[in-house]
Each structure stands twice: as C-alpha cells, then as structure tokens.
Amino acid sequence: MAKADPWSQALSREPKSESAPRPIPGREREGSRRTGPLVMAGSMIVMAIVALALVLFVLKPLLVPGDNAQAKPKPTPSYSLGAMVVNVAETDGRRYLKAAIEVEPNGSKSLKEIESRRSQLVDLSIGLLGSKGLRDVTTIEGREQIKKELLGRMNAELGGEKVSRIYFVEFVVQ
C-alpha cells in the first residue's frame, strides 16, 4: 500500500461528529425577524418624541410669544421734511447736495408741533447743509456730525427734546 500525503488525508476527511446540528435553510435569521419590528417601533417612538420636543420648545416660542416674552415697543412714526438741494460750500457752485430728511418725534404731541413748524425746520436744515464743505458731506463721520448738529438745532428751535433721531433717507453729492 502506498502511503498518502498526510495533508491531503486531513483535508479530505469528513468531520468526525455527524451529530452536530446543521442550520436549516431559511431559518438562520429567525431571531432578527422577531426583533426587527420592535426596533422599528422603538425608532418611530423616539422620532415622535424628538419632533414633539422640537415643536414645543423651539417653534412655539418663535410663533407665539409667551408670558415671559418682552413686549416690543411700537416704533414711532417718522416725519418727512422732504428732499432739499443745496450748493456745497467752498465749491463755487460746481457741486451740490441733495438730501431727504426724516425726523423721529418724541411722541404724538411732538409730532403735531413738528408738522406745524415744518417750514422753519426745512429752512434750518437748508442753512446747515449749505454751510458744509465737500469733506463734511462725503465722509461717514461728517454725515454723522451733520445729524448731531441738526438734532441740536431742531430741538433748540422747537424748545425742548421734541426730536429724538434724524434720518437721511437720501443723500447724494454731485
């Protein structure tokens, strides 16, 4: 008898134990079939809780102001003095400024006084704007300084703190 190679004998051998259970085809994932619906139901419950928390704690406070929400003050309406065209000082009439000014009154009583004295405020504004040089009207700092001066002069003309802010709604230098 010829001796066979020990490796080929080991590889060709059948398992010694024939009594080991072999998996039945189609039933190897039976446990995962039972837990699949439970995992899915749990996931849906968690998503529903997250959605509810999002609505209650994020979206609702944005849409409906609660008791702790601060009441925003109503904006005071501004009053337009209209557009004005003036020559820029020190340019020999070659450059001009077009400015439209709105003022914010300190209440309805102040608004009535501003309306009744509009002509005086426009004249005051034209005089101040016409006295400013090119450097004053072309820089941001210069425009802010003009606003401060206008505010001070208007309140002095009206006799008290009648105007709270001044807005340039149009400001063109040409």
N, CA, C and O of each residue as an XYZ file, in Angstrom:
696
protein
N       0.815     -1.168      0.000
C       0.000      0.000      0.000
C       0.855      1.226      0.000
O       1.854      1.320      0.713
N       0.446      2.162     -0.811
C       1.203      3.404     -0.901
C       0.709      4.375      0.153
O      -0.478      4.523      0.443
N       1.700      5.006      0.686
C       1.349      5.990      1.720
C       0.832      7.258      1.060
O       1.404      7.735      0.081
N      -0.220      7.785      1.584
C      -0.784      9.035      1.052
C      -0.206     10.202      1.839
O       0.247     10.066      2.975
N      -0.245     11.338      1.191
C       0.247     12.564      1.805
C      -0.629     12.900      3.019
O      -1.854     12.871      2.902
N      -0.022     13.226      4.214
C      -0.842     13.485      5.399
C      -1.729     14.731      5.243
O      -2.794     14.788      5.858
N      -1.335     15.708      4.460
C      -2.148     16.918      4.270
C      -3.382     16.613      3.450
O      -4.473     17.089      3.762
N      -3.224     15.850      2.443
C      -4.390     15.526      1.621
C      -5.364     14.655      2.397
O      -6.575     14.753      2.198
N      -4.848     13.797      3.287
C      -5.741     13.000      4.111
C      -6.514     13.889      5.091
O      -7.703     13.672      5.322
N      -5.845     14.880      5.659
C      -6.500     15.750      6.635
C      -7.568     16.619      5.974
O      -8.617     16.885      6.559
N      -7.290     17.049      4.764
C      -8.252     17.908      4.077
C      -9.440     17.128      3.539
O     -10.537     17.673      3.415
N      -9.233     15.875      3.225
C     -10.325     15.110      2.648
C     -11.185     14.433      3.692
O     -12.211     13.849      3.345
N     -10.814     14.488      4.932
C     -11.584     13.841      5.973
C     -12.905     14.543      6.203
O     -13.004     15.765      6.096
N     -13.858     13.799      6.503
C     -15.174     14.312      6.870
C     -15.127     14.646      8.343
O     -14.304     14.081      9.063
N     -15.960     15.524      8.815
C     -15.970     15.802     10.248
C     -16.299     14.534     11.023
O     -17.121     13.713     10.616
N     -15.625     14.415     12.149
C     -15.783     13.229     12.957
C     -17.182     13.157     13.538
O     -17.737     12.067     13.682
N     -17.738     14.259     13.862
C     -19.024     14.262     14.532
C     -20.114     14.544     13.521
O     -20.164     15.641     12.964
N     -20.953     13.624     13.279
C     -22.089     13.782     12.392
C     -23.311     14.251     13.158
O     -24.341     14.560     12.559
N     -23.203     14.307     14.472
C     -24.357     14.666     15.282
C     -24.491     16.179     15.488
O     -25.463     16.627     16.097
N     -23.538     16.971     14.995
C     -23.622     18.433     15.145
C     -24.780     18.942     14.307
O     -24.904     18.582     13.137
N     -25.628     19.773     14.892
C     -26.792     20.246     14.135
C     -26.372     21.210     13.032
O     -25.545     22.099     13.236
N     -26.942     21.015     11.904
C     -26.698     21.919     10.771
C     -27.876     22.885     10.671
O     -29.018     22.499     10.920
N     -27.600     24.155     10.304
C     -28.704     25.114     10.202
C     -29.650     24.739      9.083
O     -29.237     24.271      8.022
N     -30.921     24.953      9.343
C     -31.945     24.670      8.344
C     -32.021     25.879      7.436
O     -32.130     27.005      7.921
N     -31.965     25.676      6.140
C     -32.004     26.823      5.226
C     -33.284     27.633      5.437
O     -34.377     27.078      5.547
N     -33.115     29.016      5.493
C     -34.263     29.898      5.648
C     -34.595     30.216      7.089
O     -35.408     31.103      7.346
N     -33.991     29.521      8.037
C     -34.303     29.779      9.434
C     -33.104     30.353     10.194
O     -33.175     30.512     11.412
N     -32.023     30.661      9.512
C     -30.854     31.132     10.226
C     -31.059     32.544     10.795
O     -30.329     32.928     11.709
N     -32.028     33.337     10.290
C     -32.241     34.707     10.765
C     -33.589     34.838     11.477
O     -34.188     35.913     11.475
N     -34.048     33.798     12.055
C     -35.359     33.821     12.688
C     -35.399     34.801     13.856
O     -36.419     35.464     14.044
N     -34.345     34.921     14.642
C     -34.316     35.838     15.781
C     -34.376     37.289     15.334
O     -35.018     38.106     15.994
N     -33.719     37.631     14.224
C     -33.736     39.009     13.761
C     -35.094     39.385     13.190
O     -35.443     40.565     13.167
N     -35.862     38.412     12.732
C     -37.201     38.706     12.226
C     -38.125     39.095     13.367
O     -39.051     39.884     13.177
N     -37.886     38.563     14.514
C     -38.725     38.872     15.665
C     -38.380     40.250     16.256
O     -39.273     40.964     16.710
N     -37.106     40.623     16.252
C     -36.691     41.893     16.854
C     -36.780     43.053     15.876
O     -36.789     44.201     16.319
N     -36.846     42.823     14.603
C     -36.917     43.894     13.598
C     -38.077     44.844     13.809
O     -37.866     46.056     13.853
N     -39.298     44.342     13.942
C     -40.428     45.252     14.165
C     -40.331     46.011     15.492
O     -40.781     47.152     15.589
N     -39.748     45.383     16.504
C     -39.591     46.076     17.788
C     -38.612     47.234     17.676
O     -38.852     48.309     18.225
N     -37.515     47.020     16.969
C     -36.530     48.081     16.783
C     -37.143     49.219     15.974
O     -36.937     50.390     16.294
N     -37.884     48.887     14.940
C     -38.507     49.907     14.105
C     -39.546     50.703     14.902
O     -39.608     51.927     14.785
N     -40.358     50.020     15.708
C     -41.359     50.709     16.527
C     -40.676     51.615     17.553
O     -41.131     52.735     17.785
N     -39.607     51.150     18.159
C     -38.856     51.980     19.109
C     -38.267     53.209     18.442
O     -38.283     54.299     19.014
N     -37.744     53.036     17.231
C     -37.184     54.171     16.490
C     -38.256     55.199     16.171
O     -38.012     56.402     16.275
N     -39.430     54.743     15.787
C     -40.516     55.663     15.459
C     -40.971     56.429     16.701
O     -41.289     57.615     16.608
N     -41.008     55.776     17.851
C     -41.395     56.454     19.093
C     -40.372     57.528     19.446
O     -40.746     58.637     19.829
N     -39.098     57.212     19.320
C     -38.043     58.190     19.612
C     -38.150     59.384     18.653
O     -38.022     60.528     19.090
N     -38.381     59.144     17.364
C     -38.522     60.242     16.402
C     -39.736     61.107     16.717
O     -39.684     62.327     16.565
N     -40.837     60.478     17.159
C     -42.028     61.247     17.515
C     -41.762     62.128     18.735
O     -42.226     63.267     18.784
N     -41.029     61.619     19.707
C     -40.703     62.408     20.900
C     -39.801     63.582     20.534
O     -39.996     64.691     21.030
N     -38.821     63.347     19.676
C     -37.923     64.419     19.238
C     -38.709     65.487     18.473
O     -38.489     66.680     18.683
N     -39.616     65.076     17.593
C     -40.424     66.037     16.832
C     -41.314     66.854     17.762
O     -41.452     68.063     17.574
N     -41.916     66.220     18.753
C     -42.761     66.928     19.708
C     -41.946     67.940     20.511
O     -42.389     69.070     20.720
N     -40.763     67.539     20.957
C     -39.900     68.456     21.707
C     -39.487     69.638     20.836
O     -39.433     70.769     21.319
N     -39.197     69.395     19.576
C     -38.826     70.470     18.653
C     -39.957     71.476     18.511
O     -39.726     72.684     18.551
N     -41.173     70.984     18.345
C     -42.323     71.877     18.186
C     -42.583     72.663     19.470
O     -42.797     73.874     19.417
N     -42.566     71.996     20.612
C     -42.904     72.651     21.873
C     -41.855     73.646     22.348
O     -42.198     74.715     22.851
N     -40.586     73.305     22.193
C     -39.548     74.125     22.791
C     -38.825     75.043     21.815
O     -38.137     75.967     22.248
N     -38.958     74.819     20.524
C     -38.253     75.660     19.564
C     -39.222     76.480     18.717
O     -39.125     77.707     18.682
N     -40.140     75.826     18.045
C     -41.015     76.532     17.117
C     -42.108     77.338     17.806
O     -42.393     78.461     17.389
N     -42.720     76.799     18.840
C     -43.817     77.505     19.510
C     -43.368     78.835     20.105
O     -44.072     79.828     19.919
N     -42.235     78.918     20.814
C     -41.816     80.227     21.330
C     -41.548     81.247     20.226
O     -41.702     82.448     20.450
N     -41.155     80.793     19.052
C     -40.920     81.721     17.953
C     -42.218     82.259     17.375
O     -42.285     83.419     16.970
N     -43.244     81.427     17.334
C     -44.501     81.821     16.709
C     -45.463     82.507     17.667
O     -46.147     83.454     17.278
N     -45.528     82.049     18.908
C     -46.472     82.596     19.886
C     -45.680     83.141     21.063
O     -45.042     82.374     21.785
N     -45.710     84.463     21.269
C     -44.974     84.981     22.417
C     -45.630     84.537     23.710
O     -46.848     84.625     23.860
N     -44.830     84.064     24.632
C     -45.345     83.585     25.908
C     -45.424     84.710     26.923
O     -45.283     85.887     26.590
N     -45.653     84.321     28.165
C     -45.757     85.300     29.242
C     -44.425     85.980     29.517
O     -44.388     87.145     29.914
N     -43.330     85.254     29.304
C     -42.031     85.828     29.605
C     -41.452     86.624     28.443
O     -40.368     87.192     28.571
N     -42.141     86.677     27.327
C     -41.645     87.446     26.189
C     -41.826     88.933     26.471
O     -42.874     89.368     26.949
N     -40.789     89.697     26.169
C     -40.861     91.131     26.394
C     -41.691     91.772     25.301
O     -41.564     91.425     24.126
N     -42.526     92.693     25.685
C     -43.343     93.411     24.716
C     -42.457     94.423     23.995
O     -41.781     95.236     24.626
N     -42.472     94.359     22.675
C     -41.665     95.280     21.895
C     -42.410     96.615     21.794
O     -43.611     96.641     21.526
N     -41.702     97.703     22.007
C     -42.367     98.994     21.885
C     -42.718     99.273     20.423
O     -42.004     98.879     19.501
N     -43.830     99.956     20.249
C     -44.241    100.302     18.895
C     -43.276    101.342     18.348
O     -42.912    102.284     19.052
N     -42.861    101.178     17.101
C     -41.955    102.179     16.535
C     -42.686    103.504     16.345
O     -43.848    103.546     15.941
N     -41.985    104.557     16.643
C     -42.548    105.886     16.465
C     -42.488    106.241     14.981
O     -41.451    106.058     14.343
N     -43.571    106.737     14.435
C     -43.535    107.090     13.014
C     -42.621    108.287     12.788
O     -42.556    109.205     13.605
N     -41.926    108.255     11.677
C     -41.059    109.378     11.351
C     -41.835    110.374     10.485
O     -42.832    110.033      9.848
N     -41.348    111.599     10.486
C     -41.994    112.657      9.723
C     -41.003    113.164      8.687
O     -39.870    113.512      9.020
N     -41.430    113.203      7.433
C     -40.551    113.601      6.340
C     -40.553    115.111      6.166
O     -41.606    115.744      6.091
N     -39.351    115.676      6.105
C     -39.204    117.096      5.781
C     -39.044    117.294      4.282
O     -39.045    118.424      3.794
N     -38.906    116.189      3.554
C     -38.786    116.260      2.104
C     -37.337    116.314      1.649
O     -36.408    116.256      2.456
N     -37.164    116.429      0.322
C     -35.835    116.476     -0.273
C     -35.413    117.939     -0.431
O     -36.231    118.808     -0.732
N     -34.131    118.186     -0.224
C     -33.569    119.534     -0.336
C     -32.332    119.478     -1.209
O     -31.561    118.522     -1.135
N     -32.138    120.487     -2.029
C     -30.945    120.585     -2.869
C     -30.231    121.869     -2.482
O     -30.818    122.950     -2.520
N     -28.950    121.748     -2.108
C     -28.144    122.912     -1.722
C     -26.786    122.831     -2.403
O     -26.304    121.744     -2.721
N     -26.174    123.994     -2.625
C     -24.800    124.033     -3.115
C     -23.863    123.686     -1.972
O     -24.064    124.130     -0.842
N     -22.847    122.899     -2.260
C     -21.857    122.545     -1.252
C     -20.930    123.740     -1.086
O     -20.481    124.317     -2.076
N     -20.639    124.117      0.156
C     -19.781    125.268      0.440
C     -18.380    125.041     -0.118
O     -17.903    123.908     -0.190
N     -17.737    126.122     -0.505
C     -16.347    126.140     -0.968
C     -16.146    125.419     -2.296
O     -15.028    125.000     -2.594
N     -17.201    125.262     -3.107
C     -17.040    124.619     -4.422
C     -17.441    125.560     -5.556
O     -17.493    125.139     -6.712
N     -17.725    126.831     -5.246
C     -18.128    127.838     -6.236
C     -19.317    127.383     -7.067
O     -19.386    127.694     -8.256
N     -20.240    126.664     -6.478
C     -21.458    126.243     -7.151
C     -21.284    125.085     -8.115
O     -22.223    124.737     -8.832
N     -20.090    124.474     -8.151
C     -19.868    123.354     -9.078
C     -20.389    122.042     -8.504
O     -20.648    121.112     -9.268
N     -20.550    121.933     -7.197
C     -21.018    120.696     -6.564
C     -22.276    121.009     -5.766
O     -22.417    122.093     -5.202
N     -23.173    120.053     -5.729
C     -24.371    120.245     -4.916
C     -24.712    118.974     -4.165
O     -24.223    117.887     -4.470
N     -25.574    119.150     -3.167
C     -26.003    118.065     -2.296
C     -27.519    117.977     -2.348
O     -28.217    118.981     -2.207
N     -28.016    116.774     -2.551
C     -29.452    116.520     -2.466
C     -29.649    115.587     -1.273
O     -29.105    114.484     -1.226
N     -30.444    116.061     -0.312
C     -30.680    115.274      0.900
C     -32.166    115.263      1.217
O     -32.828    116.300      1.171
N     -32.685    114.086      1.540
C     -34.061    113.940      2.025
C     -33.962    113.569      3.494
O     -33.278    112.611      3.853
N     -34.644    114.328      4.343
C     -34.510    114.173      5.795
C     -35.844    113.758      6.390
O     -36.897    114.289      6.037
N     -35.772    112.793      7.305
C     -36.922    112.406      8.121
C     -36.519    112.543      9.579
O     -35.386    112.242      9.957
N     -37.469    113.006     10.400
C     -37.209    113.164     11.833
C     -38.139    112.238     12.605
O     -39.267    111.977     12.187
N     -37.649    111.749     13.731
C     -38.449    110.893     14.608
C     -38.831    111.699     15.843
O     -37.969    112.046     16.651
N     -40.118    111.997     15.992
C     -40.543    112.803     17.141
C     -40.591    111.988     18.428
O     -40.614    110.757     18.403
N     -40.608    112.700     19.551
C     -40.706    112.071     20.875
C     -42.158    111.972     21.317
O     -42.476    112.382     22.433
N     -43.032    111.456     20.504
C     -44.433    111.312     20.883
C     -45.363    112.064     19.948
O     -44.918    112.813     19.078
N     -46.668    111.854     20.140
C     -47.660    112.441     19.234
C     -47.763    113.952     19.409
O     -48.035    114.668     18.446
N     -47.549    114.442     20.621
C     -47.595    115.892     20.848
C     -46.441    116.572     20.104
O     -46.614    117.633     19.505
N     -45.270    115.948     20.151
C     -44.111    116.489     19.437
C     -44.338    116.426     17.932
O     -43.937    117.331     17.200
N     -44.981    115.359     17.472
C     -45.254    115.211     16.048
C     -46.130    116.357     15.548
O     -45.882    116.901     14.472
N     -47.137    116.721     16.308
C     -48.013    117.823     15.901
C     -47.246    119.129     15.807
O     -47.482    119.922     14.895
N     -46.333    119.364     16.737
C     -45.545    120.604     16.693
C     -44.574    120.596     15.518
O     -44.371    121.624     14.872
N     -43.975    119.440     15.238
C     -43.061    119.342     14.093
C     -43.815    119.602     12.803
O     -43.321    120.312     11.927
N     -45.018    119.030     12.674
C     -45.824    119.251     11.471
C     -46.175    120.730     11.304
O     -46.144    121.259     10.193
N     -46.504    121.380     12.391
C     -46.913    122.787     12.289
C     -45.739    123.716     12.016
O     -45.943    124.821     11.515
N     -44.512    123.298     12.331
C     -43.333    124.152     12.136
C     -42.388    123.580     11.087
O     -41.179    123.808     11.137
N     -42.941    122.845     10.149
C     -42.146    122.195      9.100
C     -41.301    123.192      8.322
O     -40.116    122.940      8.101
N     -41.862    124.298      7.906
C     -41.131    125.288      7.098
C     -39.892    125.791      7.822
O     -38.838    125.946      7.205
N     -40.000    126.049      9.118
C     -38.853    126.526      9.884
C     -37.762    125.457      9.960
O     -36.574    125.772      9.886
N     -38.169    124.186     10.108
C     -37.196    123.093     10.191
C     -36.507    122.855      8.850
O     -35.317    122.542      8.810
N     -37.251    123.003      7.751
C     -36.650    122.855      6.421
C     -35.641    123.979      6.194
O     -34.538    123.725      5.710
N     -36.001    125.216      6.536
C     -35.097    126.351      6.367
C     -33.839    126.174      7.200
O     -32.735    126.446      6.730
N     -34.003    125.717      8.435
C     -32.869    125.451      9.317
C     -31.956    124.382      8.700
O     -30.732    124.511      8.738
N     -32.552    123.334      8.136
C     -31.781    122.237      7.531
C     -31.029    122.711      6.300
O     -29.864    122.358      6.116
N     -31.674    123.506      5.450
C     -31.014    124.018      4.242
C     -29.833    124.904      4.630
O     -28.763    124.818      4.026
N     -30.026    125.749      5.631
C     -28.931    126.614      6.078
C     -27.747    125.815      6.593
O     -26.603    126.137      6.273
N     -27.995    124.788      7.377
C     -26.901    123.978      7.918
C     -26.213    123.174      6.823
O     -24.984    123.136      6.766
N     -26.992    122.527      5.948
C     -26.395    121.706      4.886
C     -25.595    122.562      3.904
O     -24.543    122.132      3.431
N     -26.074    123.760      3.595
C     -25.375    124.649      2.665
C     -24.086    125.202      3.228
O     -23.238    125.672      2.469
N     -23.912    125.161      4.534
C     -22.683    125.679      5.141
C     -21.577    124.632      5.216
O     -20.456    124.957      5.607
N     -21.855    123.426      4.864
C     -20.875    122.340      4.984
C     -20.043    122.197      3.719
O     -20.546    122.327      2.603
N     -18.768    121.928      3.919
C     -17.846    121.745      2.811
C     -17.898    120.328      2.264
O     -18.583    119.461      2.807
N     -17.168    120.109      1.186
C     -17.165    118.818      0.497
C     -16.685    117.690      1.416
O     -17.235    116.589      1.390
N     -15.680    117.961      2.209
C     -15.151    116.940      3.119
C     -16.205    116.541      4.157
O     -16.268    115.376      4.550
N     -17.029    117.489      4.603
C     -18.058    117.191      5.609
C     -19.174    116.318      5.050
O     -19.713    115.472      5.762
N     -19.523    116.517      3.785
C     -20.671    115.786      3.230
C     -20.286    114.491      2.534
O     -21.170    113.728      2.145
N     -18.998    114.219      2.363
C     -18.599    112.993      1.661
C     -18.064    111.900      2.580
O     -17.790    110.792      2.120
N     -17.912    112.190      3.864
C     -17.433    111.152      4.782
C     -18.551    110.729      5.724
O     -19.473    111.496      6.000
N     -18.456    109.514      6.205
C     -19.453    108.996      7.146
C     -19.422    109.798      8.444
O     -20.466    110.131      9.003
N     -18.222    110.103      8.914
C     -18.102    110.880     10.143
C     -18.718    112.263      9.970
O     -19.356    112.785     10.884
N     -18.524    112.854      8.791
C     -19.103    114.168      8.515
C     -20.623    114.135      8.519
O     -21.268    115.032      9.062
N     -21.191    113.105      7.917
C     -22.664    112.982      7.905
C     -23.219    112.770      9.314
O     -24.254    113.335      9.668
N     -22.534    111.960     10.112
C     -22.979    111.756     11.498
C     -22.901    113.066     12.288
O     -23.771    113.348     13.112
N     -21.866    113.858     12.036
C     -21.738    115.150     12.707
C     -22.864    116.092     12.273
O     -23.400    116.835     13.095
N     -23.226    116.065     10.985
C     -24.343    116.882     10.493
C     -25.638    116.475     11.188
O     -26.427    117.337     11.577
N     -25.868    115.172     11.350
C     -27.067    114.705     12.050
C     -27.125    115.236     13.476
O     -28.175    115.683     13.938
N     -25.983    115.184     14.177
C     -25.941    115.675     15.556
C     -26.243    117.174     15.609
O     -26.997    117.636     16.465
N     -25.643    117.927     14.680
C     -25.889    119.367     14.657
C     -27.345    119.678     14.337
O     -27.952    120.545     14.965
N     -27.902    118.971     13.365
C     -29.312    119.180     13.015
C     -30.221    118.860     14.198
O     -31.164    119.601     14.478
N     -29.943    117.772     14.883
C     -30.750    117.379     16.042
C     -30.720    118.465     17.114
O     -31.761    118.839     17.653
N     -29.537    118.967     17.420
C     -29.400    120.014     18.426
C     -30.117    121.293     18.026
O     -30.804    121.903     18.845
N     -29.963    121.703     16.770
C     -30.598    122.949     16.310
C     -32.121    122.816     16.232
O     -32.845    123.753     16.569
N     -32.604    121.655     15.790
C     -34.057    121.476     15.706
C     -34.694    121.481     17.089
O     -35.740    122.097     17.292
N     -34.063    120.797     18.039
C     -34.604    120.784     19.396
C     -34.546    122.175     20.024
O     -35.439    122.549     20.784
N     -33.496    122.945     19.709
C     -33.418    124.315     20.215
C     -34.527    125.170     19.587
O     -35.145    125.985     20.271
N     -34.774    124.984     18.300
C     -35.819    125.740     17.598
C     -37.211    125.388     18.127
O     -38.070    126.261     18.260
N     -37.427    124.107     18.428
C     -38.743    123.660     18.911
C     -38.922    123.868     20.408
O     -40.042    123.768     20.909
N     -37.853    124.154     21.128
C     -37.954    124.418     22.551
C     -38.073    123.171     23.402
O     -39.046    123.021     24.140
N     -37.129    122.294     23.318
C     -37.142    121.071     24.133
C     -36.735    119.867     23.309
O     -36.391    119.984     22.133
N     -36.778    118.711     23.943
C     -36.413    117.451     23.274
C     -37.602    116.922     22.469
O     -38.214    115.925     22.853
N     -37.924    117.566     21.383
C     -39.070    117.175     20.558
C     -38.684    116.142     19.497
O     -39.513    115.334     19.080
N     -37.418    116.175     19.062
C     -36.932    115.259     18.023
C     -35.945    114.299     18.673
O     -35.011    114.723     19.353
N     -36.160    112.984     18.457
C     -35.252    112.008     19.064
C     -34.165    111.531     18.104
O     -33.046    111.244     18.528
N     -34.489    111.444     16.815
C     -33.494    110.984     15.824
C     -33.729    111.678     14.499
O     -34.816    112.178     14.211
N     -32.669    111.690     13.699
C     -32.742    112.247     12.346
C     -32.224    111.190     11.392
O     -31.207    110.549     11.654
N     -32.929    111.011     10.280
C     -32.545    110.032      9.259
C     -32.329    110.743      7.927
O     -33.131    111.587      7.527
N     -31.253    110.398      7.253
C     -31.067    110.802      5.860
C     -31.593    109.654      5.016
O     -30.959    108.601      4.952
N     -32.716    109.828      4.380
C     -33.259    108.759      3.543
C     -32.753    108.883      2.111
O     -32.912    107.966      1.305
N     -32.146    110.016      1.804
C     -31.491    110.227      0.511
C     -30.358    111.213      0.768
O     -30.545    112.224      1.444
N     -29.183    110.910      0.224
C     -28.024    111.781      0.446
C     -27.092    111.606     -0.744
O     -26.355    110.624     -0.826
N     -27.127    112.566     -1.668
C     -26.348    112.455     -2.905
C     -25.517    113.718     -3.089
O     -26.044    114.829     -3.021
N     -24.223    113.548     -3.322
C     -23.337    114.670     -3.628
C     -22.902    114.522     -5.069
O     -22.446    113.463     -5.498
N     -23.057    115.637     -5.824
C     -22.649    115.571     -7.227
C     -21.852    116.790     -7.597
O     -21.417    116.920     -8.741
